[in-house]
Amino acid sequence: MPSKSKKTKSAGRFGARYGKRVRDKLVKVEEKQRKKQTCPFCSKVGVKRLSKGIWKCSRCEKKFAGGTYYLDK
């Protein structure tokens, strides 16, 4: 399978399917969900998404439920 290009980013896996607008929205959501986020308990950047709505802070080791794709402030 060919690798994704810089221009299409993570949506490159879909090729020419589903339309440009849908793929662009997907890229925005995926970039935001994969960044480390601020922990609501210790207020430090270190929270990673484990699965849908499950988050874990690497600093204070707390595991908690939150937003599906990214934490709201």
C-alpha positions in Angstrom: 0.0 0.0 0.0 1.4 3.4 -0.9 2.3 5.8 1.9 0.3 9.0 2.5 1.7 12.2 1.0 2.3 15.5 2.9 -0.5 17.3 1.1 -3.2 14.8 2.1 -1.8 14.1 5.6 -3.7 11.3 7.5 -6.6 11.4 5.0 -4.3 10.0 2.3 -5.3 6.5 3.2 -8.7 7.2 1.6 -7.3 8.1 -1.8 -9.8 9.9 -4.0 -12.9 8.7 -2.2 -15.4 10.6 0.0 -14.6 14.2 -1.3 -12.1 16.8 -0.4 -14.2 18.7 2.2 -14.9 15.5 4.3 -11.2 14.5 4.2 -10.1 18.0 5.2 -12.4 17.9 8.2 -11.1 14.5 9.2 -7.5 15.7 9.1 -8.4 18.7 11.4 -10.0 16.4 14.0 -7.2 13.8 13.9 -4.5 16.4 14.3 -6.2 17.8 17.3 -7.0 14.4 19.0 -3.4 13.2 18.6 -1.8 16.2 20.4 -1.0 16.0 24.1 -3.7 18.0 25.9 -3.9 19.8 29.3 -4.8 17.6 32.3 -7.9 18.9 34.2 -6.4 17.5 37.5 -2.7 18.6 37.5 -3.0 21.4 34.8 0.0 20.1 32.9 0.3 19.1 29.3 0.5 15.3 29.2 -2.9 13.8 28.5 -3.2 11.3 25.7 -6.2 9.6 24.2 -6.4 5.9 24.9 -9.6 5.1 23.1 -13.0 6.8 22.4 -13.6 9.1 25.4 -10.9 7.5 27.6 -7.9 9.7 28.5 -4.8 9.2 30.6 -2.4 11.8 32.0 1.3 10.7 31.8 2.2 13.1 34.7 -0.3 12.3 37.4 -1.2 8.8 36.1 -5.0 9.6 36.3 -7.3 7.8 33.8 -10.6 9.5 33.2 -13.5 9.9 30.7 -13.8 13.1 28.6 -14.6 14.2 25.1 -14.6 11.6 22.3 -12.0 13.3 20.1 -10.4 16.0 22.2 -10.8 17.5 25.7 -12.9 20.6 26.0 -11.5 23.4 28.2 
